């Protein structure tokens, strides 16, 4: 079936997480992703192991590099630069996440590449942004979770700052980059003009503070750590049942009354200590203790079933193993099996977006380093086997 971005070609110079995740989404939607990697080295995340696939490949790399073609190209070699510019001439988008100024030092910055292709969309992703006093600082996700304040609001109130369990700021940056590139492509369709798009982990992380940001900017309040609880809504947190933990939230008065009914305490709904959210926030500790005491009567799954039947937002606190056995997750196709040439059949997370006419698809597993070098350079640039052999001998590919 056709996919929504069939015909779009992206040259992907990015590595680690933010850039590769952004381009993977494009690949899921049908764009041709040509991943340019350093010969003999490749994307850093190829070495981020264990855990590994059956062939020894890093499982981390598999998370963000499906639906791509790997081409090895030495961008420090004059012939490598020439070949790269030729590829850009046939592309719609270039994505890179080098330190600001690196592409210019190579003679491959936006101003140079736009001469090859005036319609080019050039997306640059960095840690701290392309200008300012910290423009050259490295920006790994865990560092940026600290710098942007995310760690300061994550963890238990009496505990140390805690990072989120996945590279969340990288992922948020990837989503911003993906949306920004689509916006630039749409503008190009109307105007014929390409342009440069800049994203940074710093700016994406600050934007992701959302209500914590406006609490400070508007009201001068600095949010602390609330664990699983919510600063402004009670009850809305993890609770321990008889055997394990679950989440439940009562975000309005109707849900609060429903919760009181389910736990067998309907009188709490009109208790003057709890008859508004503001009062429940003021009496947080007392109310949470009362709810926890009630929840000891039944198991986690029994409470989840009862709360769900009453229309309350609820769910178990699953392990990752639990997630990929959840019948709803499986029903929605969020586990996909994909053949890999050396690792056998591998399971990957599915595509979280549905299109009624042009569904996305996982058509290829993450590529081996340089797997498509000869195919891409031969098909797009018309290089012969003899020419490719010389390039390999010269260390260009």
N, C-alpha and C positions, 0 to 999 in steps of 0.2 A: 504494500500500500504506500501511496505517497506520504511523505512526512513534511511538516510545515516549513522546514528550512532547506529542503532539497535545492541544490544548486549554489548554496553559499559555501565559499571556501575560506578557511581560516588557517593562517600560519601561526602556530603556537610555539613560542620560545620560552614559555613559562615553565617553572618547576616547583616542587614542594606541593602546596595545597591550593591557594586562592586562585591563581591563574588556571592550573589544570582542572579544577572543579568547574570553573566558569566555562571552559571550552568543552568539557565533557557534557555539560547540559546542551550545548549547541550540537554536539555529536549525537546525543539522544534524539534530537529533533530533526536530524537528517543532514546537517552541515558536514562537509568534508573537513576533517581536522588533520592537518599535517604537523605533527609534533617534531620540531627540530631539536636534536640532542647532540651533545658533544661526543665525537667518536671515542669509543672505548670507556666512556664514563656514564653518560646519560643523566637523566633526572636523579637528583639526590635521593628521592624517596624509593628508588630502586634498591638502595642499600639499607633502608630502614627496616631491619629485621632482627630477631624473630618478631612475630610469627611468619611462617612462610607457606607458600603453596607446595604441592607435591614435587615440583621441579626445582624447589629452592628459591623461587621468586618471592620478593617481599609482598606480603598481603596488603601492606599499606599502599603500595603503588597500584594495586588492583582496585582500590576504592575510588580512584579519581582519574582513570586513564582509559576507560573503555571507549569503543567507537572512535579510535584514533589510528593514524598511520605514523609509525616512527621512521624518521629520516635522520641519519647522522650527517652532520655538516660542520666543518671546522670554520667558524666565522672569523678566525684570526688569519686565515690563509687568503690571499688575494682572490684565488679562484673560488674559494668558498663564499666570499662576499659577493662575487659576481653571480654565482648560482643562486644565492639567497635573494638578491635583487630581482633576478629573473622570475623566481617563484612569486615574489611580492607583486610583480607586474600582472600576474594571473590570479591574484587573491582579492578577496573582499575585505578581510580583516587581518591585522597582526596583533597578537597579544604577547606582551613581555613583562617580566617582573624582576629585571635586573636593578641594581642600585642606580639611582638617578644619575644620568650622564654616561653610563656604560655604553649604551647604543650609539650615542654621539661620538664617543671615543673610538668606536669601531667603524665610524663612518656610515652607520646604518640607522641614524636617528630619523624622526618623523619628517623633518624638513628635507632630508635626502630621499627618503622612500616615497614621499608624495610626488617627487619628480618622475619616479617610475610609474606611479599610479595615482593620479589626482583624486580618484574616487575612493582611495583607501581609508578605512576606519582603523586607527592605530590606538590601541588601548594599552596604557602603561599602568602597572600596579606596583606600588612601593610600600615600604613600611610606614614612613612618616610623611610622605608627600614629596612632590618634586621641587619644593622651595621651602625656605625657612631654615632656622639654625640647626635642626636635626635631620635635614634632608638626606644625609649620607649614613645615618644610623641604620643598623640592621634591625629588622622588625619581625622576628618570629612570633607566632601566635601567643604562646604563653607569656612572652614579654609584654605583648600588647594588651593582654587581658589585665595585666597589672597597670600599665601606663594609662589605659583608658578608664580605669576605675571599676571595671567589671569584677575583678577579684575582691575589691573592697566591699562589695555588696553581695558576695557569694560565700556561703558557709554558715555555721551556727553562730548565734549572737556572742557567745562566750569563747569562741574558737578563733583560730588564725584565718586570714584570707585564704580562699580556696579557688583554684581554677576550675572551669567547666571541664567535664571529662572528655570532650572532643575539641578540635581546633575551631571553636565557634566563631571567633572573629575572622579567621580565614574564610569560613563558610559564608558569613554575612558579606564579606568583601566580594566573594565570588558571585553572590546573587546580585549585589549592586553592579558589578562589572557586566554581568550578563544582561541585566536590564538596560544599562547605559549603552552597551553596544547595539542592542536591538533598537533603542531610540535613535542612535546615530544612523543606523541602516535605514530606518523609516524616514528620517530627515533627508538622507541621500536620495531615496526614491522620489521625494518631492522636489529636491533642489539640484540633484546631480553632484552635490559637494560632499567630499570626504572630510574627516576632521579627526583631531586627536582627543582621546578621552583619558582622563586621569582618575585613578582610584587609589586609596591608601588604606591600610589596616587601621591607622590612627583615626581617620575621619569616619570610616565605617563603624569602628568600635564606639566612638563618641556618639554617633547617630543612634546606635543600638541601645544606648542608655535610656532612651524613651522617657517614661514617666519619672525615672530617677533624675534625669537631666532637668526636666521642667520643674520638679519639686525644688531643686536648688535655684534654677534661673529665675523662677517666678516667685517662689515663697522663701527662698533662702535656707531650705531644709536639706541637710546632708543625710542621705539614706545610709543606714547601717546594714548589718547582716541579719537576715531573718530566717536563715535555714530554709525549710520548705514552706514557711508561712508567708503571708502577704502583708505588706506594710499597712494597707488601707482596707482590707476586707477580712472579716472574721465570721465564721470559721472558713478557712481556705488554706489547707496544709496537709501534711502527712500525719496519719494517726496510726498507732499500733493497735491492731486487733488482737484476738486471742493467740494467733500464731505468727502473724506477719504484718507488714505495713501496707496501707492503701492511701490514696489521695481522695479527698472529697472537698467540694467547694460549694458554699451557699452565697452566691454573688448578689442576691436580691432578697426581698422579704418573702416572696412566694417560695423560693428555694429553702430559706431558713425554716419556714413553717413545715415544709415537707421533710426536712432533716429531723426536726423535732418529732414528727409523727413516726418516722421510721425507727428511730432509736427508742421509742416508747416514752417520750417526755413531752407530750403536746403542750403541757402547761408552761414550758420554757418560752414558747413563742410570744406569750403576753407578759412574761416576767419583766418588771420595770428595769431590771438590770440589762436585759437583752433585747428589748423590743424595737431597737433600731441598730443599724450597722455601727453608727458612731458609739453607741453604748456598748456594743459587743467588742469593739476595738478597745474601749476604755477598760473593760473587764476581761481582757483577752486571757490572762493566765487562769483566772477562775473558771471561765467557760471551757477552755481547752481541757483542763483537768477533769471537769464534769463529763465532757464528751468521751475522753479516753477511758474513764471508768465504765461508761455504758458499753463501749466497744469491746471490752474484755469478754462479753457474754458470747460472742460468736467469732467464727473464723473470718479471715480476710475475704475469702471468696464469697462467703455467705453475705457479708456486708456489701461487697461490690454488687452482687446480684440484687440485693434489696434496694440499695441506693439507686442503681441504674433503672430498676423497674419504676421507681418513684420520680424519674426524670431528673435526678441530681447528677451533676457532673462528677464522675467518680472513675476510679480505675486502680488496679493493683500497681505496686511499684515493682515492675518486672526487672529481672536480669536481662542482659542482651540475649542469652539463650532462650529465655521465656518469650522475648519479643518475636523471634523467628520461628516460634511454635504456635503463636497466637492465631486462632482460626480466622480472625478478621484481617490480620496482616497477610496471611496466605491467600485468602479470598481475593484481596485487592492486588495480588500479583507482585507483592514487594519482595519476593524471593525469585530470582530468575537463574536458570541454569544455562551456561554459555560454554561452548567448546573452546579449548585452548590447545595450541599445537604441541606444547610440551608438558603442561600441567594437567591435561585431561579435561574433564568437565568440571568447571568451577561454578560456585554459586555466588551471585552478586545481588546487592540490593536493587529492587526494581525502580521504575521511573515514577515519581510521585505526582505526575500531572497527566490528565486524560484529555485528549482531543477527540471530538466526535467524528471528524472527517479525516484527520491526518495524524493518527496516533504515533507517538514516539516509539522507538524500538532499540533494543540492545542487539546490534548485528554482529559485532566483533568483540572479542575479549581484549583486555589491555595488551598492547603490542610488545614483542621482544625488541630489544635495543637494535635499531637499524633494520628492522624486519622489512620495511617498505622502501628503503632507500633507492634501490634500482628501479622498482616499479614506478615510483613517483617521478624520479628524475628522467626516466625513459619516456613516460607517458606525457608529462607536462613540458619538458624541455627538449625532448627528442634526442637524448643522449644514447649513443650506441653502446653495446657491451664492451667494445674496445675502449671507448672513452671512459666508461665507468670503471674499468680495470685500471686505467692510468690514474684516475682520481683516487682510487683506493690505495694504489701504490704510493702516491704522493702525500697521503695522509689528509686529503681533503674530505673524504667520506670514510 
